[in-house]
Amino acid sequence: MRFSHLSTAADPKPRLAAVIEDGALFLDEVMAQPPRDLQELIERGDEGLAEVRGVVAEAEAAMEATGAGLPSVHELRHASAILRPPHVIAIGANYAAHASELKLRSEKAATVFNLWPNSLAGHGGTTSWPADLSTQVDYEAELGVVMGKPARNVSVRDALDYVWGYTVVNDITARDLQFSEAQWSRCKSFDGFTPTGPVVVTADEVPDPQDLWLTTNVDGTILQDASTADMVRSVPELIEFLSRSVTIPPGTLISTGSPGGAGYSRTPPVFLRDRSTVTVSIGGIGYLTTYCRVT
């Protein structure tokens, strides 16, 4: 299944919807006690998801019988596909090509940092930043992993059993800040610097997270084009590593790193500009578009 947080022009409050092809089935219109957002649905566990599957199946059958339709997701507004996550954990230098182009050391342990929740944004939104704070704003296509149950001391073999779903992440980064400070959270956590979506796809629809293709298109040019098979540390390995020292709560978003092709490393460099459009896509999940404004 696929889920989005969507709103209408008349009511800007995001509501959780099941996405069926190009239509949106708002759960608060078909359930007596709907989850208010994806985080609550995840916290309801397997039974909660099974209930939603049943309700959606009944609604689809009723629409087929009556010929009724659903509002198009293209006519609705997307909020972040992840709302109220307990943590947003980012992994750095997890593709050898990206680490090399940024001249980052290859460490024995994964590079881990946090992204701040104010940075979360939705598909089709506009992200802005002040020109006097950064002139080197870059893109990073990443696979987002959404955890489904508490994970502590999880083995590689069992790790994917703890995954609830997957989404697309653009880990927007102010490179001039990144390389002038001793931490990476601030340079990647401006308001709107972590677009996610347009959907979260349940784990059953992604049998192998290491068999997905990522691309980034900036102003009509493809600048990243790689497979998640190129990760230095796979999704199960990341979950095992993180869960050794901390319990990863349900709903946590793990952004798993970006492949080579960053704008910073190009000759000449390619940075996001005022009115740039950047689209990150992952095969089998969807495409995530962000519009840029420099203020």
Buried (B, 14 or more C-beta within 10 A) or exposed (E): BBBBBBBBEEEEEBBBBBBBEEBBBBBEEBBEEBBBBBBBBBBBEEEBBEBBEEBBEEBBEEBEEEEEEBBEBEEBBBBBBBBBBBBBBBBBBBBBBBBEBBEEEEEEEBBBBBBBBEBBBBBBBEBEBEEEEBEBBBBBBBBBBBBBBEBEEBEBEEBBBBBBBBBBBBBBBBBBBBEEEEEBBBBBBBEBBBBBBBBBBBBEEBEEBEEBEBBBBBBEEEBBBBBBEBBBBBBBBBBBBBBEEEEBBBBBBBBBBBBBBBBBBEEEEBBBEEEBEBBBBBBBBBBBBBEBBBE
